[in-house]
């Protein structure tokens, strides 16, 4: 089982993601994954940073899923015995920001 990093959502719920994403972030990659809070019924796009995480977008869960799926970033998976953690990755800040440009007007 991979090591996990924890973070808190705005509602106070604690959640986890694979520590490998912290490693990739330290190496200069920009990472994004979707999260959901059953406490406040909101979806989030989360980006790990050098310290902590950034909530890039929050909103209705289906809107977050649709946005995540439509982003033109490289999709990746971290597999463990009974779970697959999916995330998207950009090699640069510019690539990361460009992925959102068509949604921000």
N, C-alpha and C positions, 0 to 999 in steps of 0.2 A: 504494500500500500504506500503510495507516495506521501511525502511530508506535505502538510497543509498550512497555509497562512490564513489568518482570520481578519475580518473587518466587520464594522458595524454599519448597518443601513440607517437612514435617517429615522426610521420608526423605532430604532433600538435593537432590532433583531441582529444576532451575530450570524455571520455566514463564513464560508470557507472557499478557498480556491487552491489549486496545486502550487506548491512553493516554486516549482520550475518556472512559473510565470514571473516571479520576482527575479530569478536569475536572468531570464530573457530581457527583462526591463533594465537590469543593471548593465547588460551588454549593449544597450542602446536601442532595443526594439520597442515598439509601441504596441501594447496588447489591449484587447477589448473583449469583454465577455458579458453575457446577459445574466441578470439575476432577478429573482422574484421574492417579494415579501408577502407571506400569507397573513401577516399581521395587519398591513394597511392595503393589501390587494393592489400593489403597484409593481411595475416592472422597472428595471434599471439597466443601463449600459454602464459597466464599470471598467475603469482603466487603472491597473496597478501603477504606482509611482515609486520613486526611490524611498519615500516614507509614506506609507498608507496607500489609499486609493482615491481616485477622483470619480465622482458620479458625473458622467458625461451628459446623460439624458435620463429623465425619469418620466413615467406616464403610464397610461393603461397598458396592461401586459401585452395584448395583441398588437398594439401600435409599436411597442418596443421590439417584439419578435419580428414584425414586418420590417422595421428599420434595420435591425441587425442583419437580417437575411439579405437585404438589398445593398448593403455596403460592399463595395468592390475591394475588399481586403482578403488576403490569403487566409483560408480557413484551415484550422488545425485541430487535432484531438490529442488528449492525454488519456490513455486507457489504463484501467486497473481491473481487478478481478470482476467486479460487478457494477462498474460505472464508467461512463465515458464523459469527460469534461471537454466541451468544445470552446474554442476561442478564435479570435481573428487577430492577425498580426500585420503590422506595417514595419518596414525597414527604416523609415525616417519619419520625423515629425511632419514634414511636408506631405508625404503619402497619407499619413493618418488624417491630417486636416483636410486634404483634398477629398477624402472619402465622404466627408460630411458636407462639402460645399454645395452640392445640388439640393440639400435639404434646408439650407439656411439662406434665406432671401431677405 
